[in-house]
């Protein structure tokens, strides 16, 4: 499932939910609760999906031959594409397809190159391969030959220290600590095994705090909606009360 198709399914689900609630006359507080849930889903999708386009001959300097299968083998039709339906950080979902066809009859050796296939059978191999991407920026210092002024290049925004971590690692940290409820020590051990570095617990907690701050305005708006709702009802098992 691609990123676009996932977005489309979410929008379709929203429309169906709104129509169903309108048709059945759902209470205002229930509408607010459902809208809040849908908004949370949008936020999760925005956090965990990242657009990444695979390079080919149409969008880069790669020759068209690089789009074909290995060694130009016409017996293997390989199609590659980045499908970002459930992308976490910079981990790409790559779907490949390989078609193998018999070239000659195993009984009488007749050439089958022009013979149409009568049946197909699929088998799938699923694996996960991690990519650790390290980007080094070098800033040079130059002295003006005319006035002797020392000029130093500027690092890009976000590169404030000797080492920093990208959005892929930040997203995985939030997923491990908030969603998977992994301990800080286990998260440290995991990243040490992947990137060869222990990420400090303070840094990981900082990313959680940044996420909380980014959702602060949204949370405030939802609280205001709830407080101005005509009624707030608690489920019977929790005790009955209303405003």
N, C-alpha and C positions, 0 to 999 in steps of 0.2 A: 504494500500500500504506500503510495507516494504522499508527500507532504500536502500537495494540492487536493488529492482525493480525501485525505483525512479532514482537511479544513471543510471540504464540501459536505462530508457526512455530518460534521458537527453542526453546520448551518442548517442542513436538512432536519436534524434532530431538534434544533431550536424551533424551527417553523412548525413541526409536528406537535411539539410540546405546547406551544402557544395556542394552536388551533384546538387541541384537546382541552386545554384549560378554559378557553373561551366557550366551547360547546357545552362543557359540564358545569359552568358557573362556579369555578373554584374560588375559594375565599381569597381576600387580598393578601393576608399573611402568607398563605401557601404560595401565591404567585411570587411574592418577594423572596421566599426561601428558594424556589426553583430558579428564579433569575440569578440569585446569588451563587447557586451551585453551578449554573452554566457559565457564569463569569469566572469562577475559579478554574473551570476546565479550560477556558480560553487562556488564562494566565499560565497554567501548566504547559499547554501546547506551545505558547510563546517562549517559555523558558527552556524547554527541552528539544525544540526543533530549531535547527540552524540551517540556513540555505547554503548549499555547496554544489557548485556546478562542475561536472567532470570535463576536463579539457579534451578536445578532439580537433579534427582538421577544420571545423567550422568556426571555432572560437579561440584558436591559438595558432602558434606556428608549427604545430605538428603536421607531418605529411599525411595524406589520406590513407597511406598504407598502414599507419599506426592504428587505424580503426578496425583493421581486419584481424583474423585469427593468427596464431603463431605460424611463421614460415609460409604464410599464404596458402595453407592447406584448404583446398576447396571441399574436402570431405567433412570439414568441421566448420559449422556456422556459429560463431561466437558473438553474442550480443551483450554488451556491458552497459550498465546505467546505474547512477546513484539514486537509490530510493530512500527518502529520508522520513519514512513514516514514524519511526520510533527512535530517532537519533538521540544519542546522549553525547554531548560534547562534540569531539571531532571523530567519533567512531562512525564510520560510513557503513550503510547497508548496501552492499554490492550484490546485484543479482546477475548471474551469468547463465547462459543457456548454450548447450552443446548438442548438436544433432549428429548422430552417427548412423550412417546408412551402409548396407552391404553393397559392395561394388561388383561382385560376381557371385554366381550361384555356387554354393559349397558342394553341390552334387554333380552338376554338369559343366561348371565353370563358365556359363553364359554371362555376358556382360549385362549388368542390371543398372547401368548408369542412367538410362532413359526410362526405366520402369517406374511407375508411380507406386508409392508406398500404400499398402492396404491396411496397415494398423500402426499405432504408436504406443509406446510404453515409457512412462516417466519414472525416474528415480532421483531422489534429491540428497545432497550432502550439505549439511549445515554446520558451519564452524564460525568461530569468532577470532579475529586477528586484530590486535591492538596496534595503533600507530602512535609513537611518541614523537611529537613535533617540537623541535627546539629552534627558536629563531633568535639569532644573535645580532644585535645592533652595535656597530662600532662608530664612535664619534671621534672625529679627527680635530686636531688643533693646528692652526696655521698662523704664521706671523706675516703681517703685511710688509712687503719689501719696501714700500714707500714711507709709511709712517711708523712702522714698528709695532702697530696695534696687534694684540693677540686675539685671534678669532677662534671660537670653539663651536662646533656643530651642536645642535639640540636634539636630545632624545625625543622619540614620539611620545604623545600623551599616554599616560598609564604606565610608562616604564620609569618609575621613580626610584627604584632600588637596583641592587646588583642582580637580583633574581626575582621574578614575579611569575604568577601563574595565569594561564589563559582561561577563557570562558568554559572550555571543555572540562578542565579540572575543577573549576568552581561549581559547575553544574553537578558533577559527580559527587563532590563533597556534600552539597545540599541534599542530593538524593540519598546518599548513604546515611547521613546524620538525621535528617528529618523524615524521609519516607521509610527507609529501611531500619531506622532506629539503631544504627551501628554505633558502637562506642568510639570515642575519640582515639583510643589506643589502637583498635583494630583498623580504623581508617588510616592512621599513620603507617601501620605495617603494610597495608595494601599499597599505598602510593610509593612507599620505599621499594617494594618489590617491582613496581611498574616503571617508575622514573628514577629510581636510585637515590631518592632524597626523602628525608623525614620532613613533612609539612607540620609546622608547629601547631599546637592546639589553639593558640591564640589567633592564628591566621584563619583557621577553619571556622572558629566561632565568629570572627569578623565577617566572613562571607554570609553566615546565617543572619547576623545583625543587619547587613546591607540589604538582604532580601526582605527582612521585616520592615525596614524603613521604606523600601520601594513599594510595599503593599499598604503602608500606613494610611495614605489618602483614600485608597479604595476601601479599607476597613472602616474609616470614619464615615464615608458616604453610606455604606451598608447599615451602620448603626443608626444614622439619621433616618434612613428609610424605615427601619424597624420601629423606631421611637415615634414616628409620625403615622404609623399604620393604625387603622381603625380598631384593631383588636390584636392582642397577643395571647395565644392559647397554648397551654402546656398539655401534653398527653396525659390521659387519665391515670396511667400507672405511676406518673411522677407527681400527681397531685393536681387538682383542678384550680385554676385561677385565670382571670382574664381582666383586661382593661377596657 
